[in-house]
Amino acid sequence: EESFEHKQEYYRYMRNKKYTTLNNIEVKSIGERDIGNFLFFLLNRRF
């Protein structure tokens, strides 16, 4: 877990944070990651 002395440092960290989907696509938010993972799972499912 990160530790910050000033709020500005925390906000800069959060603004620049990247998330990666299961198929290694870099996205900017947790929501984008979750949707990408859902679609990846859905499209790669074997019936």
DSSP file (Angstrom, degrees, kcal/mol; ACC not computed):
  #  RESIDUE AA STRUCTURE BP1 BP2  ACC     N-H-->O    O-->H-N    N-H-->O    O-->H-N    TCO  KAPPA ALPHA  PHI   PSI    X-CA   Y-CA   Z-CA
    1    1 A E              0   0    0      0, 0.0     2,-0.2     0, 0.0     0, 0.0   0.000 360.0 360.0 360.0 141.8    0.0    0.0    0.0
    2    2 A E        -     0   0    0      8,-0.0     2,-0.4     2,-0.0     8,-0.0  -0.485 360.0-152.8 -83.0 151.1    1.2    3.5   -0.9
    3    3 A S        -     0   0    0     -2,-0.2     2,-0.4     7,-0.0    -1,-0.0  -0.993  12.1-170.8-125.7 132.7    1.8    6.2    1.7
    4    4 A F        -     0   0    0     -2,-0.4     3,-0.1     1,-0.1    -2,-0.0  -0.966  22.0-160.7-128.2 138.4    1.5    9.9    0.8
    5    5 A E  S    S+     0   0    0     -2,-0.4     2,-0.3     1,-0.1    -1,-0.1   0.821  83.0  35.5 -81.8 -32.9    2.4   13.0    2.8
    6    6 A H  S  > S-     0   0    0      1,-0.1     4,-1.5     0, 0.0     3,-0.5  -0.913  74.9-128.2-125.8 149.0    0.3   15.4    0.7
    7    7 A K  H  > S+     0   0    0     -2,-0.3     4,-2.8     1,-0.2     5,-0.2   0.852 108.7  62.0 -60.5 -35.1   -3.1   15.0   -1.0
    8    8 A Q  H  > S+     0   0    0      1,-0.2     4,-2.3     2,-0.2    -1,-0.2   0.879 101.7  51.3 -61.2 -38.1   -1.6   16.3   -4.3
    9    9 A E  H  > S+     0   0    0     -3,-0.5     4,-2.3     2,-0.2    -1,-0.2   0.914 111.0  48.2 -64.0 -42.6    0.8   13.3   -4.4
   10   10 A Y  H  X S+     0   0    0     -4,-1.5     4,-2.6     2,-0.2    -2,-0.2   0.932 112.1  48.3 -63.3 -46.6   -2.1   10.9   -3.9
   11   11 A Y  H  X S+     0   0    0     -4,-2.8     4,-2.4     1,-0.2    -2,-0.2   0.890 111.7  49.8 -63.3 -39.7   -4.2   12.6   -6.6
   12   12 A R  H  X S+     0   0    0     -4,-2.3     4,-1.7    -5,-0.2    -1,-0.2   0.917 111.4  49.7 -63.6 -42.9   -1.3   12.5   -9.0
   13   13 A Y  H  X S+     0   0    0     -4,-2.3     4,-0.6     1,-0.2    -2,-0.2   0.931 113.1  45.4 -60.4 -47.5   -0.7    8.9   -8.3
   14   14 A M  H >< S+     0   0    0     -4,-2.6     3,-0.6     1,-0.2    -1,-0.2   0.865 110.6  53.9 -67.0 -36.8   -4.3    8.0   -8.8
   15   15 A R  H 3< S+     0   0    0     -4,-2.4    -1,-0.2     1,-0.2    -2,-0.2   0.848 114.8  40.5 -65.3 -34.1   -4.6   10.0  -12.0
   16   16 A N  H 3< S+     0   0    0     -4,-1.7    -1,-0.2    -5,-0.2    -2,-0.2   0.433  87.4 120.0 -95.8  -0.7   -1.6    8.2  -13.5
   17   17 A K    <<  -     0   0    0     -4,-0.6     2,-0.3    -3,-0.6    -3,-0.0  -0.413  47.1-157.7 -69.0 139.1   -2.5    4.7  -12.3
   18   18 A K        -     0   0    0     -2,-0.1     2,-0.3     8,-0.0    10,-0.2  -0.890   4.3-156.3-118.3 148.7   -3.0    2.1  -15.0
   19   19 A Y  E     -A   27   0A   0      8,-2.8     8,-3.3    -2,-0.3     2,-0.4  -0.905   8.9-144.2-121.3 151.8   -5.0   -1.1  -14.9
   20   20 A T  E     -A   26   0A   0     -2,-0.3     6,-0.2     6,-0.2     2,-0.0  -0.961   9.2-139.1-123.0 133.8   -4.5   -4.2  -17.1
   21   21 A T    >   -     0   0    0      4,-2.3     3,-1.8    -2,-0.4    13,-0.1  -0.244  37.5 -95.0 -79.7 174.4   -7.1   -6.5  -18.4
   22   22 A L  T 3  S+     0   0    0      1,-0.3    -1,-0.1    11,-0.3    15,-0.1   0.776 127.3  51.4 -62.2 -27.1   -6.8  -10.3  -18.6
   23   23 A N  T 3  S-     0   0    0      2,-0.1    -1,-0.3    13,-0.0    -2,-0.0   0.037 123.8-103.0-101.4  27.3   -5.7  -10.0  -22.2
   24   24 A N    <   +     0   0    0     -3,-1.8     2,-0.5     1,-0.2    -2,-0.1   0.779  69.6 147.6  62.4  35.3   -3.0   -7.4  -21.3
   25   25 A I        -     0   0    0      8,-0.1    -4,-2.3     0, 0.0     2,-0.4  -0.889  45.0-132.1 -97.1 128.0   -4.7   -4.3  -22.6
   26   26 A E  E     +A   20   0A   0     -2,-0.5     2,-0.3    -6,-0.2    -6,-0.2  -0.673  32.2 174.5 -83.8 128.9   -3.8   -1.2  -20.5
   27   27 A V  E     -A   19   0A   0     -8,-3.3    -8,-2.8    -2,-0.4     3,-0.0  -0.808  34.3-128.7-128.8 169.5   -6.9    0.8  -19.4
   28   28 A K  S    S+     0   0    0     -2,-0.3     2,-0.3   -10,-0.2   -11,-0.1   0.547  81.0  40.5-100.8  -8.2   -7.3    3.9  -17.1
   29   29 A S  S  > S-     0   0    0      1,-0.1     4,-1.9   -10,-0.1     5,-0.1  -0.941  72.4-121.3-140.9 161.8  -10.1    2.8  -14.8
   30   30 A I  H  > S+     0   0    0     -2,-0.3     4,-2.8     2,-0.2     5,-0.2   0.877 114.3  55.9 -65.4 -38.1  -11.3   -0.1  -12.8
   31   31 A G  H  > S+     0   0    0      2,-0.2     4,-2.5     1,-0.2     5,-0.2   0.922 107.2  47.8 -61.1 -45.6  -14.6    0.0  -14.7
   32   32 A E  H  > S+     0   0    0      1,-0.2     4,-2.6     2,-0.2    -1,-0.2   0.903 112.6  50.4 -61.2 -41.1  -12.9   -0.3  -18.0
   33   33 A R  H  X S+     0   0    0     -4,-1.9     4,-2.7     2,-0.2   -11,-0.3   0.925 110.6  48.5 -62.8 -45.2  -10.8   -3.2  -16.7
   34   34 A D  H  X S+     0   0    0     -4,-2.8     4,-2.3     2,-0.2    -2,-0.2   0.911 113.6  46.0 -63.8 -43.1  -13.9   -5.0  -15.4
   35   35 A I  H  X S+     0   0    0     -4,-2.5     4,-2.7     2,-0.2     5,-0.2   0.924 113.4  50.0 -65.1 -44.1  -15.8   -4.5  -18.7
   36   36 A G  H  X S+     0   0    0     -4,-2.6     4,-2.5    -5,-0.2    -2,-0.2   0.906 111.7  47.8 -60.7 -42.6  -12.8   -5.7  -20.7
   37   37 A N  H  X S+     0   0    0     -4,-2.7     4,-2.5     2,-0.2    -1,-0.2   0.895 111.5  50.8 -65.6 -39.9  -12.4   -8.7  -18.5
   38   38 A F  H  X S+     0   0    0     -4,-2.3     4,-2.8     2,-0.2    -2,-0.2   0.940 113.4  44.1 -62.4 -47.8  -16.1   -9.6  -18.8
   39   39 A L  H  X S+     0   0    0     -4,-2.7     4,-2.9     2,-0.2     5,-0.2   0.896 112.3  52.8 -65.7 -39.7  -16.0   -9.3  -22.6
   40   40 A F  H  X S+     0   0    0     -4,-2.5     4,-1.4    -5,-0.2    -1,-0.2   0.932 113.3  43.8 -59.5 -46.5  -12.7  -11.2  -22.8
   41   41 A F  H  < S+     0   0    0     -4,-2.5     4,-0.5     2,-0.2    -2,-0.2   0.924 115.2  48.9 -63.7 -45.5  -14.3  -14.0  -20.7
   42   42 A L  H >< S+     0   0    0     -4,-2.8     3,-0.7     1,-0.2    -2,-0.2   0.902 114.1  44.3 -63.3 -43.5  -17.5  -14.0  -22.7
   43   43 A L  H 3< S+     0   0    0     -4,-2.9    -1,-0.2     1,-0.2    -2,-0.2   0.724 116.2  46.4 -77.0 -21.5  -15.9  -14.0  -26.1
   44   44 A N  T 3< S+     0   0    0     -4,-1.4    -1,-0.2    -5,-0.2    -2,-0.2   0.333  83.2 120.9-103.1   6.7  -13.4  -16.7  -25.2
   45   45 A R    <   -     0   0    0     -3,-0.7     2,-0.5    -4,-0.5    -3,-0.0  -0.464  56.9-138.1 -71.1 140.4  -15.8  -19.1  -23.5
   46   46 A R              0   0    0     -2,-0.2    -2,-0.1     1,-0.1    -1,-0.0  -0.869 360.0 360.0-101.8 130.5  -16.1  -22.5  -25.0
   47   47 A F              0   0    0     -2,-0.5    -1,-0.1     0, 0.0    -2,-0.0   0.428 360.0 360.0 -93.6 360.0  -19.6  -24.0  -25.4
